């Protein structure tokens, strides 16, 4: 069944720890609702039904793929620290409570990595092409990089090649968020911007979302879910849980405030997109180090995460890369910063890697580069080749009509399918 040693399998995990990780998994699952509301609110109503089905379908697909192959690749017995060699289609045995609870928690992380892509490429991609990419992330790219960084996490060891070198990513600034961000960037470069986003003879045109209050509620749901995302990554109900959750709330709040103020300086007013994405950027940034930094460092990480997000958003617009919800600035840019921040601010004694501060920063950078190779370079090559066989993008007429009708043959109050 499970390929771990008898001593590892029969380890006694206190019921309080099992309960906390189950509750945390439920909170992470709530983030799926947050992503759905955020994306639906920041895109046009003619695509809202398509947003809903994508978010439901990608979680179901990612769960099945992660159960069949992803979990085994990520956490199965390691072959040279590179890839897992067992635990495919794992069986759930009530006598092995911890492995089953651990799988449940981890499948929520896989679903998060996949769903990041949905918002970035919204309003222009065929449904089948999106599901293909969801399967690629859940079954291949996410578990492979996850193995490098996190294999052995379930038994309290670092067995992947990155983890053995001291790479540290507490809850996934890179393992989850940068994987989703790099994937999104690779796909965006292939499918291109939405029609009208970058006029030939004029400045970039902002495409206004259909329901900004709904998007804001989505951000709040994500924030609540993040308490489980980071808090549950302790994998036990111990003293560090309070610190992790407090740092998570603080970094998100500081990210919000800093980007809101920066927006007033840049645009002369506070805008809701800065409030939403500044919060999320702060949360992404603290995710790698929430258990190894004090409150002052947590605040600094959240603040810089928000500013990094703003800078990345400007760069995307300058290079005419159309990210519908700001997923790349939030999850990739802030994720890179948060991963480096482990080496800059992390308590070396708590980290326990045995590295000096400069060495820790170096191995964090190595992890970022390795993620770039797997989640961006490999994905870009696959998408370019696959797009030559079957175009990922919908026709221009379908984009005008909306994906509710084109992809899902769904009706709305003002438009019915032909």
C-alpha positions in Angstrom: 0.0 0.0 0.0 2.2 2.9 1.2 5.9 2.5 0.5 7.1 3.9 3.8 8.8 2.0 6.5 6.8 0.2 9.2 8.1 2.7 11.7 6.9 5.6 9.6 3.5 4.1 8.9 2.6 3.2 12.5 3.7 6.5 13.9 1.1 7.7 16.4 -0.2 11.1 15.4 -2.2 12.8 18.2 -5.9 13.2 17.3 -5.7 17.0 17.9 -3.1 17.1 15.1 -5.2 15.0 12.7 -8.2 17.3 13.5 -6.3 20.5 12.9 -5.0 19.3 9.5 -8.5 18.2 8.4 -9.9 21.6 9.4 -7.0 23.3 7.6 -7.8 21.2 4.5 -11.4 22.4 4.6 -10.2 26.0 4.8 -7.9 25.5 1.8 -10.8 24.0 -0.1 -12.7 27.2 0.6 -10.1 29.0 -1.5 -11.7 27.4 -4.5 -14.8 29.4 -3.9 -12.6 32.4 -3.4 -10.9 31.9 -6.8 -14.3 31.4 -8.5 -15.8 34.6 -7.0 -12.6 36.6 -7.7 -12.4 35.5 -11.3 -16.1 35.9 -12.0 -16.1 39.4 -10.5 -13.0 40.6 -12.4 -14.2 39.4 -15.8 -17.2 40.2 -18.0 -20.6 38.6 -17.3 -20.7 37.0 -20.8 -17.9 34.7 -19.5 -19.2 34.1 -15.9 -20.7 30.6 -16.5 -17.5 29.5 -18.2 -15.6 30.8 -15.2 -17.8 28.7 -12.9 -17.5 25.4 -14.8 -13.7 25.9 -15.2 -13.2 26.3 -11.5 -15.5 23.3 -10.6 -14.0 21.1 -13.3 -10.3 21.9 -12.7 -10.6 20.9 -9.0 -12.3 17.6 -9.8 -9.8 16.8 -12.5 -6.8 17.8 -10.4 -8.1 15.7 -7.5 -8.4 12.6 -9.7 -5.0 13.2 -11.4 -3.3 13.8 -8.1 -4.7 10.7 -6.6 -3.8 8.6 -9.7 -0.3 9.8 -10.3 0.5 13.2 -8.8 0.7 12.1 -5.1 3.0 9.2 -6.0 5.3 11.4 -8.1 5.5 14.0 -5.4 5.5 11.9 -2.1 6.3 8.4 -3.2 9.6 6.6 -2.5 12.2 8.9 -4.1 14.4 7.9 -7.0 17.5 9.9 -6.4 15.6 12.9 -5.1 14.1 13.5 -8.5 10.8 11.6 -8.8 8.5 9.4 -6.8 8.3 5.7 -7.7 5.2 4.5 -5.9 2.0 5.3 -4.1 -0.1 5.7 -7.3 -3.9 5.5 -6.8 -3.3 5.3 -3.1 -5.8 3.4 -1.0 -7.3 4.9 2.1 -7.0 2.7 5.1 -8.7 3.8 8.4 -5.8 2.2 10.3 -3.4 4.6 8.7 -5.1 7.9 9.6 -2.1 10.2 9.1 -1.2 9.2 5.5 -4.9 9.6 4.5 -5.2 13.0 6.2 -1.9 14.1 4.7 -3.1 13.2 1.2 -6.4 15.1 1.8 -4.4 18.2 2.8 -2.0 18.0 -0.1 -4.7 17.5 -2.8 -6.0 20.9 -1.8 -2.6 22.4 -2.5 -2.6 20.7 -5.9 -6.0 22.2 -6.7 -4.8 25.7 -5.8 -1.8 25.5 -8.1 -4.0 24.5 -11.0 -6.7 27.1 -10.3 -4.3 30.0 -10.5 -4.1 29.5 -14.2 -7.9 29.9 -14.7 -8.0 33.6 -13.9 -4.9 34.5 -15.8 -6.2 33.1 -19.2 -9.8 34.0 -18.6 -12.1 35.0 -21.5 -10.2 33.6 -24.4 -9.3 29.9 -24.0 -11.2 26.8 -25.2 -12.6 24.7 -22.3 -10.9 21.5 -23.5 -7.5 23.2 -23.8 -7.9 24.5 -20.3 -8.6 21.0 -19.0 -5.5 19.7 -20.8 -3.4 22.3 -19.0 -5.1 21.5 -15.6 -4.1 17.8 -16.1 -0.6 18.8 -17.0 -0.1 20.8 -13.9 -1.8 18.4 -11.5 -0.3 15.3 -12.9 3.2 16.4 -14.0 4.7 19.8 -13.4 3.4 20.5 -9.9 4.2 17.0 -8.4 7.6 16.9 -10.0 8.8 20.2 -8.6 6.9 19.4 -5.4 9.0 16.2 -5.1 12.2 18.2 -5.4 11.2 20.5 -2.6 8.8 18.6 -0.3 9.3 14.9 -0.7 9.6 13.4 2.8 7.5 16.1 4.3 5.0 13.5 5.4 7.6 11.6 7.4 9.6 14.6 8.7 12.5 14.4 6.3 13.8 16.2 3.3 14.4 13.6 0.5 14.1 15.6 -2.7 17.2 17.0 -4.2 16.3 20.6 -3.5 15.1 19.9 0.1 18.4 18.1 0.8 20.3 21.2 -0.2 18.4 23.3 2.3 15.7 24.9 0.1 12.9 26.0 2.4 9.4 26.8 1.4 7.1 26.5 4.4 3.7 26.5 2.7 4.4 27.0 -1.0 5.3 30.5 -2.2 7.2 28.7 -4.9 6.0 25.1 -4.8 2.3 26.2 -5.2 2.1 29.8 -6.2 5.1 30.2 -8.5 4.3 27.0 -10.2 0.8 28.4 -11.0 2.3 31.8 -11.9 5.0 30.4 -14.2 2.5 28.2 -15.9 0.1 31.1 -16.4 2.9 33.3 -17.9 3.9 30.5 -20.4 0.3 30.0 -21.6 -0.4 33.8 -21.8 2.6 34.2 -24.1 1.1 31.6 -26.5 -2.6 32.5 -26.4 -2.1 36.3 -26.5 -4.2 39.2 -25.1 -7.9 39.6 -25.2 -9.3 41.5 -28.2 -9.3 45.2 -27.5 -7.0 45.0 -24.5 -4.0 46.6 -26.4 -5.3 48.8 -29.2 -2.8 49.4 -32.0 -3.2 53.2 -32.0 -3.9 54.0 -28.3 -2.9 53.2 -24.7 -3.8 49.9 -23.1 -7.5 49.6 -22.4 -8.6 48.3 -19.0 -11.4 45.7 -19.3 -13.7 46.3 -16.4 -15.0 43.4 -14.3 -18.7 42.7 -14.1 -19.0 42.5 -10.3 -16.3 44.1 -8.3 -18.0 43.4 -4.9 -18.1 39.7 -5.8 -14.4 39.8 -6.6 -13.7 41.5 -3.3 -15.7 38.8 -1.5 -13.6 36.3 -3.3 -10.4 37.9 -2.0 -11.8 37.7 1.5 -12.6 34.0 1.1 -9.1 33.5 -0.1 -7.7 35.3 2.9 -9.8 33.1 5.2 -8.6 30.0 3.3 -5.0 31.1 3.7 -5.3 30.6 7.5 -5.6 26.9 6.8 -3.1 27.0 3.9 -0.4 28.4 6.1 -1.6 27.3 9.5 -2.2 23.7 8.4 1.3 23.5 7.0 2.6 23.1 10.5 1.1 19.6 10.2 0.3 19.7 13.9 -1.5 21.8 16.5 1.6 23.1 18.2 2.9 26.4 19.5 3.9 27.6 16.0 0.4 27.7 14.7 -0.4 31.0 16.4 2.7 32.7 15.0 2.0 31.4 11.5 -1.6 32.6 11.4 -0.7 36.0 13.0 2.0 36.5 10.4 -0.4 35.5 7.6 -3.0 38.1 8.7 -0.4 40.8 9.2 1.4 40.3 5.9 -1.9 40.4 4.0 -3.0 43.5 5.8 0.3 45.3 5.3 0.3 44.3 1.6 -3.2 45.9 1.3 -2.3 49.1 3.0 1.0 49.7 1.1 -0.5 49.0 -2.3 -3.5 51.2 -1.5 -1.3 54.1 -0.6 1.0 53.5 -3.6 -2.1 53.6 -5.8 -2.9 57.0 -4.5 0.6 58.2 -5.4 0.6 56.5 -8.8 -3.0 57.2 -9.9 -4.1 59.8 -7.5 -6.8 57.5 -6.0 -7.2 54.2 -4.3 -8.5 51.5 -6.6 -10.0 48.2 -5.7 -7.7 46.2 -7.8 -4.8 47.5 -5.7 -6.6 46.6 -2.5 -7.4 43.0 -3.7 -4.1 42.1 -5.3 -2.0 43.9 -2.7 -3.7 41.7 0.0 -3.1 38.5 -2.0 0.5 39.5 -2.9 1.2 39.9 0.8 -0.3 36.6 1.6 1.7 34.8 -1.2 4.9 36.4 0.0 4.6 35.4 3.6 3.7 31.8 2.7 7.3 30.6 2.4 8.4 31.9 5.8 5.4 32.4 8.1 6.8 30.1 10.8 10.4 31.4 10.7 10.1 35.2 10.9 9.0 37.6 13.6 6.2 40.2 13.2 8.4 43.0 11.9 9.9 40.8 9.2 6.4 39.5 8.4 5.2 43.1 7.9 8.2 43.9 5.7 7.7 40.8 3.6 4.0 41.7 3.0 4.8 45.3 2.2 7.5 44.4 -0.3 5.3 41.7 -1.8 2.6 44.3 -2.5 5.1 46.6 -4.2 6.7 43.8 -6.2 3.2 42.9 -7.4 2.6 46.5 -8.6 5.9 46.5 -10.5 5.2 43.2 -12.1 1.8 44.4 -13.2 3.3 47.4 -14.9 5.9 45.2 -16.7 3.2 42.9 -18.0 1.2 45.9 -19.4 4.4 47.3 -21.0 5.1 44.0 -22.8 1.4 43.7 -23.7 0.8 40.5 -21.7 -2.8 40.3 -20.8 -3.4 38.7 -17.4 -7.1 39.0 -16.7 -7.0 39.0 -12.9 -3.3 39.8 -12.1 -2.4 36.2 -11.3 1.2 36.5 -12.6 2.1 39.6 -10.5 0.4 38.1 -7.4 1.4 34.5 -7.5 4.6 34.5 -9.5 6.3 37.9 -8.6 5.2 37.9 -5.0 6.0 34.2 -4.7 9.6 34.7 -6.0 10.1 37.6 -3.5 8.6 35.5 -0.6 10.9 32.6 -1.4 14.0 34.9 -1.4 12.8 36.5 1.8 13.3 33.2 3.7 17.0 33.6 3.3 16.9 37.4 4.1 14.7 37.4 7.1 14.3 33.8 8.3 15.6 32.7 11.7 18.5 30.4 10.8 18.1 28.4 14.0 14.4 27.6 13.3 15.2 26.9 9.6 17.7 24.3 10.8 19.3 23.9 7.3 22.9 24.5 8.6 23.5 27.1 6.0 24.8 30.6 6.4 22.5 33.5 5.4 24.2 34.0 2.1 24.1 30.3 1.4 20.4 30.1 2.3 19.6 33.0 -0.1 21.6 31.1 -2.8 19.7 27.9 -2.4 16.4 29.8 -2.4 17.5 31.3 -5.7 18.3 27.8 -7.0 14.8 26.6 -6.1 13.3 29.6 -8.0 15.4 28.8 -11.1 14.5 25.1 -10.9 10.8 26.0 -10.7 11.3 28.3 -13.8 12.7 25.4 -15.8 9.8 23.0 -14.9 6.8 25.2 -14.7 7.7 27.8 -17.4 10.2 26.4 -19.9 8.8 22.9 -20.1 5.2 24.2 -20.1 5.9 26.7 -22.8 7.4 24.1 -25.1 4.5 21.7 -24.5 1.9 24.5 -25.1 3.6 25.8 -28.3 3.6 22.3 -29.7 0.1 21.4 -28.6 -1.2 24.7 -29.9 0.0 23.8 -33.4 -2.1 20.7 -33.4 -5.3 22.1 -31.7 -5.5 25.9 -31.2 -6.0 26.8 -27.6 -7.7 30.1 -28.3 -11.3 30.5 -29.2 -12.2 32.3 -32.5 -12.6 36.1 -32.5 -16.4 35.8 -33.0 -16.7 33.5 -30.0 -14.6 35.9 -27.8 -17.0 38.7 -28.8 -20.1 36.6 -28.0 -18.7 35.3 -24.8 -17.5 31.9 -23.6 -20.8 31.2 -21.8 -22.3 30.5 -25.2 -19.2 29.3 -27.1 -17.7 26.9 -24.7 -20.6 25.8 -22.6 -23.7 26.4 -24.9 -25.2 28.2 -21.9 -27.9 30.9 -22.0 -28.0 34.2 -20.2 -30.8 36.7 -19.6 -29.7 38.6 -22.7 -28.2 36.0 -25.0 -29.0 32.5 -26.1 -26.8 30.1 -28.1 -27.3 29.9 -31.8 
